[in-house]
């Protein structure tokens, strides 16, 4: 059974509690956005994010709300803000 946890900021194991996203989905989204934004400029919307979510059958509205709540207001800020915050050192875990 996979558990979804609230992210604010959170360890890489976490994903938004109110969406069906898993940590792997977030990692894959970040990868897809990075590749997409290498070949086109950001239109300051969520076109690539929406395509990714729809292709995976993931909830669009709740995921976009989650991304916006964590600083992602378009595809490029999902990368520049959400990804950066998501990778912050987790609280309560010992560093190696």
C-alpha positions in Angstrom: 0.0 0.0 0.0 1.5 3.4 -1.0 1.0 6.3 1.3 0.6 9.9 0.1 1.9 12.5 2.4 1.4 16.3 2.5 4.4 18.2 1.0 5.3 21.6 2.4 8.4 21.3 1.8 8.8 17.6 2.1 11.1 14.7 1.6 11.3 13.1 -1.9 9.1 10.2 -0.6 6.2 12.6 -0.1 3.4 13.6 -2.5 0.3 15.7 -2.1 -2.3 14.2 0.1 -5.2 15.5 -1.9 -4.1 14.1 -5.3 -3.4 10.7 -6.7 0.2 11.7 -7.4 2.9 9.5 -6.1 6.5 10.6 -5.6 7.5 8.9 -8.9 4.9 11.0 -10.7 6.4 14.2 -9.4 9.9 13.1 -10.4 8.6 12.2 -13.9 6.7 15.5 -14.2 9.9 17.4 -13.3 11.8 15.4 -16.0 9.1 15.9 -18.6 9.0 19.7 -18.0 12.8 20.0 -18.1 12.9 18.2 -21.5 9.9 20.2 -22.8 11.3 23.6 -21.7 14.6 22.8 -23.5 12.8 22.9 -26.8 10.3 25.7 -26.2 9.8 28.8 -24.2 7.4 28.8 -21.3 4.0 30.2 -22.4 3.4 30.9 -18.7 0.6 28.3 -18.5 0.4 24.6 -17.6 0.3 23.1 -21.1 3.0 20.5 -20.6 1.9 19.8 -17.1 -1.7 19.2 -18.2 -0.5 16.9 -21.1 1.5 14.9 -18.6 -1.3 14.6 -16.1 -3.9 13.6 -18.8 -1.5 11.1 -20.3 -1.1 9.4 -16.9 -4.8 9.6 -16.0 -3.9 11.8 -13.0 -6.3 14.5 -11.5 -5.6 17.8 -13.2 -7.5 20.3 -11.0 -6.2 19.1 -7.6 -2.7 18.7 -8.9 -2.6 22.2 -10.4 -4.0 23.6 -7.1 -1.2 21.7 -5.3 1.5 23.0 -7.6 0.1 26.6 -7.3 0.1 26.4 -3.5 3.8 25.5 -3.7 4.8 28.3 -6.0 4.2 26.7 -9.4 2.1 29.1 -11.5 3.2 27.8 -14.9 5.4 25.0 -16.3 8.7 26.9 -15.8 7.9 27.8 -12.1 6.9 24.2 -11.4 10.6 23.5 -12.2 12.1 26.6 -10.7 10.1 26.7 -7.4 8.2 23.4 -6.8 11.0 21.1 -7.7 13.6 23.1 -5.7 11.3 23.2 -2.6 10.4 19.5 -3.0 14.1 18.5 -2.8 14.8 20.5 0.4 16.4 18.5 3.1 13.6 16.6 5.0 13.0 17.6 8.5 13.7 14.9 11.1 15.9 12.8 9.0 19.6 12.4 9.7 22.0 13.4 7.0 24.5 10.9 5.9 
